[in-house]
Amino acid sequence: MDHVTPQPDDLTDLPLLRPGAVARQLGMSVETLRAWEHRYGITSSQHSGGGQRAYSQDDLQRLGWIKRLVDAGHRIGKLAALSPQELESLTLSLPGTETPASDQGAAMSASKRLAVVGPWISTKAGREALVRQHFRITVAVESLDQLDLRGVESDMLVLESAVLESDLDLRLNELRHALAQVPVLILYRFGSAEVVARLEQAGHRLLRKPMDGLDADWLGNHIQRIELSATATSSEDEASVPLPRFSESDLALISEASDRMQCECPRHLAELLTALAGFERYSRQCEDESTEEAALHRSLCIAAGRARLPLEEALQRLTQVKGITLP
C-alpha cells in the first residue's frame, strides 16, 4: 500500500525555474526561448529579483506542448493564442502521441517506487512531476524525522537536503534495517568533503546541484542511470574498484607526519591520493545529460580508482616503514 503524507495546500507549487532549466528540459536553446517570449508572450512567466525570467510548472507544460507542435510543423504565431486545453488537444492529435492501453499498463507496472524526502520533492507538485516521469511515490515527507518505512515497499530513497549535516551518515545507518538493499540518492547543495566521503563509503549516491527548482527530467534521468548501473552485468562491473583505503583525514595526518621527518615521500603520496579521490568523486557526481557523457565520466572514475590502488598499497608500506600510525 502506498503511503503519502498529506501536504498543505500552500505547498502545491514548485519553485520557479530559470530559463536554462526550462530550455534544457524542452531540448531547445535559451535564445529561442527568449525569442518566443519577446515576440509572442506565450507564458505567464515573471521576472525574478535579478531581472531574469522565471517559469512555473504550468509554463513548462504549455511550452512543451508548443515545442512539440512547432516541431510537427505548426506555426507558433497561431499556437501562442491557444488555451492550454486547445494546445493539449492538438498535441494529442499528433501521430504517435497516444500510447496503447496495454503499453500504459506495462509502463506503470514496471515503474520504480520512490520514497522521497525533502521540502520540495515531497510537495504535491513535486510528486506529480515525478509521476509524469513514470515513477510511483510510496512515501513523501519533508524530513528524515518524519520518515517511516515500516510496511512500505520502495525501490529507492531520494533525499533532498540543501546542506549535508555532519551526522547524516549515522542517521541513514539507523535506517538500514528498514532500507535493506534500497539504494539512497542524495541531492545536496553544500557539504564538506569529509561528510561526502563518509556517505559515499557507506554506498550512498550523491549529486551536487543548485536546487533552483525541481527539474524532473534531470532527476528522472539520474534515477534511471542508478537503476541501470545497479543491475548491469557488463564489463563495467568487472572494472569496479574498492573504496578508498585512506580517508581525507588519514591523508592529512600522513602529510603532517612527513613534514616532521626528512623523507617527503609520505606527503607526496598523500597529496596524489587526495587528488585522485577528489577526481573520483567529481567524475561520479558529474551532471552531464547525455548517456555518452555519463559513460565517459564513469570510465574516468574507474580509471582514477585503478590508479589509486597501487599508490594506496605503496603508502601503506611506507607508513609501516616510517612508523606513521593512524587513529
C-alpha positions in Angstrom: 0.0 0.0 0.0 1.3 3.4 -0.9 1.6 5.9 1.9 1.9 9.6 1.1 1.9 12.2 3.8 -0.7 14.9 3.1 0.8 18.3 2.2 -0.6 21.7 3.0 -2.4 23.5 0.1 0.2 26.3 0.1 2.9 23.8 -1.0 1.3 22.7 -4.2 3.6 24.8 -6.4 7.2 24.1 -7.1 9.8 26.8 -7.0 10.1 28.7 -10.3 12.5 27.5 -12.9 15.2 29.6 -14.6 15.3 29.8 -18.4 18.3 27.5 -18.6 16.5 24.7 -16.8 13.4 25.1 -18.9 15.4 25.2 -22.2 17.3 22.0 -21.1 14.0 20.1 -20.4 12.5 21.2 -23.7 15.6 20.5 -25.8 15.9 24.0 -27.2 18.2 26.9 -26.8 17.8 29.7 -24.3 17.9 32.2 -27.1 14.9 30.6 -28.9 13.0 30.5 -25.6 13.7 34.2 -25.1 12.7 35.0 -28.7 9.3 33.2 -28.2 8.7 35.2 -25.0 9.7 38.5 -26.6 7.7 38.1 -29.8 4.6 36.2 -28.6 4.5 36.4 -24.8 3.3 32.7 -24.7 3.6 32.1 -20.9 2.8 33.8 -17.7 6.5 33.9 -16.7 7.5 36.6 -14.3 10.8 38.4 -13.6 12.9 37.4 -10.6 14.6 39.9 -8.3 17.6 39.8 -10.5 15.5 40.7 -13.6 15.7 37.2 -15.1 12.5 35.4 -16.2 11.2 32.6 -14.0 8.8 29.9 -15.1 6.2 27.8 -13.3 5.4 24.2 -14.0 2.3 25.3 -15.9 4.5 27.5 -18.1 6.8 24.5 -18.7 3.8 22.3 -19.7 2.5 24.9 -22.1 5.9 25.4 -23.6 6.3 21.6 -24.0 3.1 21.4 -26.0 4.0 24.3 -28.2 7.5 22.9 -28.8 6.1 19.6 -29.9 3.6 21.3 -32.2 6.2 23.6 -33.7 8.4 20.6 -34.4 5.4 18.9 -36.1 5.1 21.9 -38.5 2.5 24.2 -36.7 3.0 27.9 -36.8 3.9 29.4 -33.4 2.1 32.6 -34.2 -1.2 30.7 -34.1 -0.2 28.4 -31.2 0.5 31.4 -29.0 -3.1 32.4 -28.9 -4.5 28.9 -28.0 -5.6 28.0 -24.5 -3.9 25.2 -22.5 -6.9 22.9 -23.3 -6.6 23.6 -27.0 -2.9 23.0 -27.0 -3.2 19.7 -25.2 -5.9 18.5 -27.5 -3.9 19.5 -30.6 -0.8 17.8 -29.2 -2.7 14.6 -28.5 -3.8 14.6 -32.1 -0.2 14.3 -33.3 0.7 11.0 -34.9 2.2 8.6 -32.4 1.3 10.6 -29.4 -1.3 8.3 -27.8 0.1 5.2 -26.1 -1.9 2.0 -26.3 -3.6 1.0 -23.1 -1.6 -2.3 -22.9 1.7 -0.3 -23.2 0.5 2.1 -20.5 -0.3 -0.7 -18.1 3.2 -2.2 -18.7 4.9 1.1 -18.1 3.1 1.6 -14.8 3.7 -1.9 -13.6 7.4 -1.5 -14.3 7.7 1.9 -12.7 10.2 2.4 -10.0 8.8 3.0 -6.5 10.3 6.1 -4.8 10.4 7.2 -1.1 11.1 10.9 -1.3 12.3 13.1 1.5 12.7 16.9 1.1 11.0 20.3 1.3 10.4 20.4 -2.5 10.1 16.9 -3.8 7.6 16.0 -1.1 5.1 18.6 -2.2 2.1 17.7 -4.3 3.6 19.4 -7.4 6.9 17.6 -6.8 5.2 14.2 -6.6 3.2 14.9 -9.7 6.3 15.9 -11.6 7.9 12.5 -10.7 4.7 10.6 -11.5 4.8 12.2 -15.0 8.3 10.6 -15.3 6.6 7.2 -14.7 7.7 6.8 -11.0 5.4 5.7 -8.2 5.7 7.7 -4.9 5.2 5.4 -1.9 6.3 7.9 0.8 6.7 11.7 0.7 7.8 13.6 3.8 9.7 16.8 4.3 12.4 15.5 6.7 14.1 12.3 7.8 12.5 12.7 11.2 9.1 12.1 9.6 10.2 9.1 7.5 8.6 5.8 8.4 9.2 2.9 6.0 7.5 0.2 8.0 5.3 -1.8 5.8 6.2 0.3 2.7 8.0 -1.2 -0.3 10.3 1.2 -2.2 13.0 0.7 -4.8 14.9 3.9 -3.9 15.1 6.6 -1.3 15.6 10.1 -2.8 16.7 12.5 -0.1 16.9 16.3 -0.9 19.0 18.3 1.5 20.4 21.7 0.9 23.2 21.1 3.4 24.7 17.7 4.3 24.6 17.5 8.1 27.6 16.0 9.8 25.6 13.1 11.2 23.7 12.3 8.1 25.6 9.0 7.6 24.8 7.9 11.1 21.1 8.8 10.7 20.9 6.8 7.4 22.7 3.9 9.1 20.0 3.8 11.7 17.5 3.2 8.9 19.5 0.3 7.5 17.1 -2.3 8.9 14.2 -0.6 7.0 16.1 0.3 3.9 17.7 -3.2 3.4 19.2 -3.1 0.0 17.3 0.0 -1.2 19.8 2.5 -2.8 19.9 6.0 -1.5 20.2 9.0 -3.8 21.1 12.3 -2.0 20.6 15.7 -3.8 22.6 18.4 -2.0 23.9 21.9 -2.4 26.5 22.2 0.3 28.6 19.6 2.1 32.1 19.1 3.5 34.4 16.8 1.6 34.6 14.6 4.8 30.9 14.1 5.0 30.6 13.4 1.3 33.4 10.8 1.6 31.7 9.1 4.5 28.4 8.9 2.7 30.0 7.5 -0.4 31.9 5.0 1.6 28.6 3.9 3.0 27.4 3.2 -0.5 25.1 6.1 -1.0 24.9 8.1 -4.3 25.3 11.8 -4.2 24.5 14.5 -6.7 25.5 18.1 -6.2 23.2 20.5 -7.9 22.0 24.1 -7.2 18.3 23.4 -6.4 16.7 26.5 -8.0 13.7 24.3 -8.9 12.9 20.6 -9.5 14.0 19.6 -12.9 12.0 16.3 -13.1 13.7 15.2 -16.4 17.2 15.7 -14.9 16.3 13.8 -11.8 14.5 11.0 -13.6 17.5 10.5 -15.9 19.8 10.1 -13.0 17.5 7.7 -11.2 17.3 5.6 -14.3 21.1 5.6 -14.6 21.4 4.4 -11.0 19.0 1.6 -11.8 20.9 0.6 -14.8 24.3 0.7 -13.0 22.9 -1.4 -10.2 21.6 -4.2 -12.5 24.3 -4.1 -15.2 26.4 -7.2 -15.8 28.7 -5.6 -18.3 32.4 -5.2 -18.1 31.9 -2.0 -16.2 31.1 -4.2 -13.1 34.3 -6.1 -13.6 36.2 -2.8 -13.7 34.8 -1.7 -10.3 37.4 -0.8 -7.7 37.3 -0.8 -3.9 36.5 2.3 -1.9 39.5 4.4 -0.8 41.6 2.8 1.9 42.6 6.1 3.4 40.1 8.9 4.4 41.0 12.5 3.8 41.7 13.0 7.5 44.1 10.0 7.3 46.0 11.5 4.4 46.2 14.9 6.1 47.8 13.2 9.2 50.3 11.3 7.0 51.2 14.6 5.2 51.7 16.3 8.6 53.9 13.4 9.8 56.0 13.7 6.7 56.7 17.3 7.5 58.4 16.2 10.8 60.8 13.9 9.1 63.4 14.3 6.4 61.6 12.0 3.9 58.9 13.8 1.9 57.6 10.7 0.1 54.6 10.1 2.5 53.5 13.7 1.9 53.8 13.4 -1.9 51.9 10.1 -2.0 49.2 11.6 0.3 48.7 14.5 -2.0 48.5 12.3 -5.0 45.8 10.1 -3.4 43.9 13.1 -2.2 43.8 14.4 -5.8 42.8 11.0 -7.2 40.0 10.5 -4.6 38.7 14.0 -5.3 38.7 13.3 -9.1 36.8 10.1 -8.5 34.1 12.0 -6.6 33.9 14.7 -9.2 33.5 12.2 -12.0 30.9 10.3 -10.1 28.9 13.4 -9.5 29.1 14.8 -13.0 25.8 16.3 -14.2 26.2 15.7 -17.9 22.9 14.9 -19.5 23.7 12.6 -22.4 24.2 8.8 -22.0 27.6 9.1 -23.8 28.9 11.8 -21.5 27.7 9.8 -18.4 29.5 6.7 -19.7 32.7 8.7 -20.3 32.8 10.1 -16.8 32.1 6.7 -15.3 35.1 5.4 -17.2 37.2 8.3 -15.9 36.1 7.5 -12.4 37.1 3.8 -12.8 40.5 4.9 -14.3 41.2 7.1 -11.3 40.2 4.3 -8.9 42.6 1.9 -10.7 45.4 4.4 -10.5 44.7 4.9 -6.8 45.0 1.2 -5.8 48.8 0.7 -6.3 49.5 4.1 -4.7 47.5 3.1 -1.6 49.5 -0.1 -1.4 52.7 1.8 -1.6 51.6 4.3 1.0 50.5 1.5 3.3 54.0 0.0 3.2 55.6 3.4 3.6 53.7 4.3 6.7 54.7 1.0 8.3 58.4 1.5 7.5 58.3 5.1 8.7 56.4 4.3 11.8 53.4 6.5 11.0 50.4 5.4 13.0 46.8 6.4 12.2 43.9 6.5 14.7 
